[in-house]
Amino acid sequence: MKRLNLSQKVLMLIGICIIFSILFSFFFLHFLYKELYFNSIKESVIYQGERTAAHYHYGSLSDEIIEKIHWYNVVSEYEVIVLDDIDDLSTYFPYEVNYEALITGEDRKILENGDYIVKDGYVKELNREIIGAVFPIMGDKGLIGFIYIYVPLADLQEVFEGSLPILLLVGSLFFMILFLAVNQIRRSLFQPLNEFQEFSREVSKGNYSNRLLNKNHDEIGQLAHAFNSMSQSLEEQEARKKEFLANVVHELRTPLTYIGGYSQALKHQMYASPEEADHYLMTIERETNRLNKLITDLIDLDHLQENMYTLNAEPIAIVQLFLDTLALFDIRINEKKLKTELDIHEDLVVTGDPKRLQQVFYNLLDNAIKYSSEESYINMTLTEENKQLLFRLNNKGNEISEDDLAHIGERFFRTDKARSRMTGGTGLGISIVKEIVRLHEGEFMISSDKSNGTTVTVLLPGLL
């Protein structure tokens, strides 16, 4: 058996609701007929019968009394039969009610005790429902006669004859408007869902360019917005992945080419002197170190970005950590004849991961020295600002353009593209710095212009 989809289920639900509403209306009309019309007629019959019988509770049933009752029968809507003997009732009303005799033996006993009986049901000969009652007329010496009063009931159509066309018209308009409204809601609900299904198939095939056009602000609109955001994120992630793979291949190809080429040269003794062979070996060693650093930096960056690294936070004498890191660059500073200016508050203590914070200092100092002009100044500040640790590093070198500043920290991005091989960078140092600062819930900022040079600022909380 074929399963129904959600749209068909909703249509079925709408149909069931309409059928239920029609059935409810039908039974409600019958309820009105029974409770209002039928019961009101029944009460009126009983009232008129008791009132008529009460007028003749004395003496005998004279011709004058019978004449008055017949006159009342003519002018009223009720049929009234007056008789002396209950057995004569079958002469005046020779019909069965619900295919049974009008008066039974049990009914006789009730009448003889002075109580009335109510009879209602279908009369075949009249083709109508009737409601009537038999009332005993009591005299001084006992039972002197009977009054049978009855009225044929109008059927349901006659009762609601005036209002039925209005009910049908209003009902038809109501169900038509209901159907159009629900169908519009169904379309607004399931058309985006069908698009979701179609676009999801495209996403599963790697096509992330599709976007849902839904201007509604309801749950479907929010779902469409979430789907578009997801598609955009996947598209950007796919672009980053392709760019990352291209960059990795690009970064690995050159050192591997050097290593492979010089290895073949050494293997086949393609060198003119031992000094040239040593140069080949040093090149292989240098490129191998570059590959190791590249792989290490990539692993570090992945761990940091995927939150796989847990900070080993502890109180740190941050000034000493910085000075120890700075001492590692003494040779390079002297080689480029750089001058350093320090503004340091020596009693600063901060809570953080000493290994990672030293990595921040190392990477930033490495870049500052690498890209500084010879015999220029490097200004370093390590102070407190608004109960936070402030580290600022300024160097004079090539200005970084506004476009490049926006990409600082992206994987493999270098501002000095022409000299990247000579400087030996992997293009991952600032990315690692930014992730470490993020894990410490700090801020990283960078600015550059011709007059002031390049300034890197790091703010870290946790100052004790």
N, C-alpha and C positions, 0 to 999 in steps of 0.2 A: 504494500500500500504506500502510495506516495505521500511523503510528509508535507504538511502545509508550511509555507514560510511565514515569517512574522506578519507581513502585510496581509496575507490571506487570513491569518488568524484574527487580525484586527477587523477586517471586513466581516468575517463570520460573527465576531462579537457585536459589531454594529447591527447586523441582521437579527441576531438573537435579541438584542435590546429593543429593536423596533417591534418584533413579534411579541415580545413580552409586554411592551407598552400597549399594543393593540388588544391583547388578551386582558390586560389589566383594565383598559378602558371599557371593554365589553362586560367584564364582571362588575366593574364599578357602576355601570348603567343598570345592570340587573339588581345591584344592591340598592341603588336609588329607587328603582321600581318597587322592590320588595319592602324596603324599610320606610320609604316616604309615602309612595302612592298607595300600596296595598294596605299598610297599617293604618293610614289616615282614613281610607274607605271603611276598613273594619271598625275602627272606633266610631265613625259616623253612623254606620249601620246599627251598632249596639246602642248608641245614644238615641237615635231616632226610634228604635224598637222599644227601648225602655220607656221613653217618653210617651209613645203611643199607647203602650199597654197600661201605663200608670193612669191614663185618663179614664180607663174603663175597668176599674177594679171593683165596681159595685154593680148590683142588679144583674140583669140578664143582657145578653148581646142583642139589642133591639135593631129593628130595621134602620132606625134613624142613625144609630151609632155606626152600623155597617155602611150606610150611605156616606157619612162623613169620612170614613176611612177610605172608601172608594174615591171620593173627591180628592183626598190628599194624595192618593195613588196617581191621579191624573196630573196634578200640578207639580209633583215632585219628581226627582230623578230616580226614585226608588220604586220597585215593584212591591206592592203590599197585598197580601192575601189574608182575609179574615174568615175564620170558619169556626163552627161549634165543635166539630169532632176532628181529631187529628187524623183519623182515617180518611177524611175527605180531602186531605192535602194532596194525595196522589192524583185526584181529579183535576185540581187547579194547576198542579205542577207535576206533570207526568214524566219527569226526567230523572235520570240517575246523575249523581255527582261523583266524579272519579269512578264511574262504572259501578257504583254501589247505590243501594236504596237511600233516599234522603233521611228517613227516620228509621232507626233500628230499635230493637227492644230496649237496649240500654238507654237510648235517647228518651224513650217514653218514660222511664223511671225518673230521669232527671227532670223532665217537664212536669210530671205529677207532683214532684216535690217543690214546684214553684220556681225552678231555676231555668234559665234560658240556655239554649245550645247554639253554637256557631258552626255553620257548614260552609266550606269553601272548596273549590276544586273545578275540574274541567267538565263542561256539559257538552256532550257530543252534538246534540240537536241544535244548540245555540252556537256551537263552534267558538265558545268563549269560556274563559275562566269567570266564575261568579263567586261572590261572597254574600252570605246571607245568615240570618239567625231566626230561630223560632222562639217566640216568647209566650208563656202561658198568661192568660187573663184570669185573675182570681176574683171571685165574688164572695158574698157573705157566706154562702153555703159551700164554697170551694171552687174548683176549676169550672169556669163557664165557657171558655173558648181559647182560641190560639190566634196569634198573629205571626205570619211568616213574611219577613221583609228581606228582600235581596236586591242586588244590583249587578248587572253584567260588568265585568272589568274591561277596560280598554287594554289592548295589547301594548307591548313596549314601544312599537313604532308610533302608535297614536298618542301615548303619554308624552313622548318627546318629539311629536310631530313638528312643533314650531322650532325647537332648538336643535333638532337633529341635523338639518342642513348646515347650520352654523358650526355645530360640533365637527361635522365631516370636513367643512372648509378649513376651519382652524386647525384641525388635526392634520389634514393633508399639508397645509402650509408649514406646520410645525415639523413634521417628519421630513419635508423637503429641505427646509432650512437646516435641520439637524444633520441630514445626510450630507448636504453641501459643506457644512462647517466641519464635520468629522472627516469628510473626504479631503478637505483642504489641510486639516491638521495631519492626516495620514500622509499626504503627499509631502508636506513640509518636514515630516518626521522621517519618512523612509527614503525619500530621494537623496538626502545627504548620506544616509546609511548605505545606500547602493553605491554612491560615489566613494564612501569610505572603503567599501569592499573592493571596488575597482582599483582605487589608488593604492590600497594595501598590497594588492597583487603586484603593482608596479614597483612598490618599495621593496617587496621580496625579491624582485629581479634586479635591484640595484638602481632603479630610476627614482631619484628623490626630488625631481624638479616640479612635480605636480603640486598644485595648491587648491584647496577647497574654497569656492566663492560662496560664503554664507554670511549675510549681514545681520542675521538674527542675534539677539542678545540673550536667548534662552539657553537651556542646557545643551541643545544641539549646536548652537552657535559657539558656545564655550568649547565643546568637543571638537568642532572644526578648527577653532583657533589653536587648541592643543595639538591637533594633528598637523597643522601647518608648521607650528613651532618644532614639532618632532621631525618633520620632513626637512625643515631648514637646518636643524642641528645635525641630522644624519648627512645631509648634503655637505655641510661645512666640515664635518668629521671625515667624510670620505675624501674631500679635497685636501684636508690636512694629512690624511694617511698617505695619499698619493704623493703629496709634496715631501712628506717625511721619508718615504721610500726612495724618492728621487734624490733627496739630499744625502741619505745614507749611502746609496750607490755611488753618488758623486764623491762623497768624502772618502769612501773606501777604495775607489778605483785608483786614484793617484798613488797613495802609499803602496798599494799592492803591486802597481805597475813598477814603481821604483824597486821594491823588494824583489819582485820576479826578475826584472831586467838585470840588476846588479848581481843577483844570485847566479844567473846564467853566465854573466861576465866572469865571475870568480870561478865558477865551475869549469869553464872552458879556458881559464887563464888568459882572458882578454884584457890585459892591462900591461902597461909599459914599465912600471916600476913598483916596488913594494909600497911606496907612498901612495900611489894610485889605488892599489888594492886596499890599503888601510882606509882611504877615503870612501871606497865602495862599502866597506864594512861599517863605517861610521854612519853612512847614509841609511843603510839597512837598519842599523840600531835606532837611528832617529825616527825613521818611519814606523818602526815597530812600536816605539814608545808612543808615537802619535796615535797609532791604532789602539793601543792599550788605554790611553787617556780618553779617546773617543768612546770606546765601549764602556769604560768606567763611568764617564759622565752621562751616557745614555741610561745606564742602569740606575744611577743616582736620581736622574730626572724622572724616570718612570716611577720609581718608588715614592718620590716626593709628590708627584702629581696624582698618583692613584691612592694617596693617603695610606700607603703600605708602611711608611716609616713612622715610628713612634719616637717623639722627642724624649731624650733623657735629660729632663730639666733639673738644674741644680743652681745654687748661688754661684756666680762667677765674678771674679775680679776682672772686669771687662777691659780695663786699661792695660793690665799686664798681658792679657791674651792678645790684645791688639799690638802691643809693642813687640811681643815675641814673634808675631806674624810679620810685622814690618821688618824685623831683623833678617828674615829670610831673603829679603830683596836688596840687601846692602850692596852686593856685587853689581847687580843690574843698575841700581841707582848711580853708583860710582861710574859705571861704564858710560852712561848717558849724561854724566855730569849734572844730574838733577839736584835741585835744592828743595828741601822739605821744610815746611812750616807746620808746627803742631800747636793746637789749642786743646788741651786735655785737662779734665778734672780727675785727679788721680784716685779719689776715694769712691768712685762709682762701682756699685755692685748691682748686678742684674740677674734675674732668674731666666735660664735658658739652657740650650744644649751647647756645651762648649765646642764640641767637634764641628757642629754645623755652623755656629757663629764664626769660628775661625775660618771655615770655608768661605763665608760671606766676605770677611776681611781679605782673604787671600785672592779670591777672584776679582774683587774690586780693585785692589792694589795692583794686581797683575795687569788688568786692563789699563789702569791709569798710567803705569810706567811704560807699558807697551806702546801706547798711542800718544805719549807726551813728546813734545819737541825737545831736542837736545838743549841742555843748559837752561831749561825752563823750571818753573816752580810747581810743586805739588803741595796744596794746602789740605791739611787733615784736621778735622774737628771731632772731638768726642766729649760731649757735655750732656747736661740735663736740660730738658725743655718741656714745660707743662707736665712734670712728673713722668716723663718718658726719656729713654735714652736716645740722644741725637748723634748720629754719625754722618758727617758730611765730608766728601772727598772732591776736590777741585783740581783739575789739571789743564794745562794749556797745550792744545794740539789742534788737529783738524776739527772744524765745526761739524756737528751732526745736523743734518737737515731736518725740517719738521716732519717730512714723510718718513725718514728713517727713525726718528724718535718714537713714532707711533708703533713701530715694529720691534723696538728694543725688547729683548726678552723672549722673542719667538725662537723656536729651535733652528739652529744653523744660520741664524741671521747675523750678518757681519756688516758693519758700516764701511769698513775698509776692504772692499771686495777685491781690489787689485793686489793688496799686500797680504791677503789672508794666509797664503801658503808660507810666506816669509815670516810672518808673526807667529805662525804655528797654532793659532786658535782653532777650537772646534765649533765655535758659534753657539756653545751651550752654557758658557759661564754665567751670563746674566740671567738666563732661564732658571738655572739652579739657585742663584741668589734670590730671585723673586719668589720661588717656591719656599725656600727656607724662611724668608721674611713672612710669607703668608702663614706658614705653620706656627710661627711665633706671634701671629695676630698683629703684625706690624704693618708699616707702609713703606713702599719703595717709590722714589721719584727721581727723575732725571731731566736735566735741562741743558741746553747748549746754545751759545752764541759766540760771535767773533771776539767781542771785548772781554767777556768773562770766562771763556772756555767752556768746558764740560763739567757739570756739577751733579754728583750723585748723592742723594739724601736717603738715609734709612732711619725710620723711627720705630723703636721697639718698646712695648710696655714691659711691666715686670720689674721696674727699677725699685730697688730696696733702699 
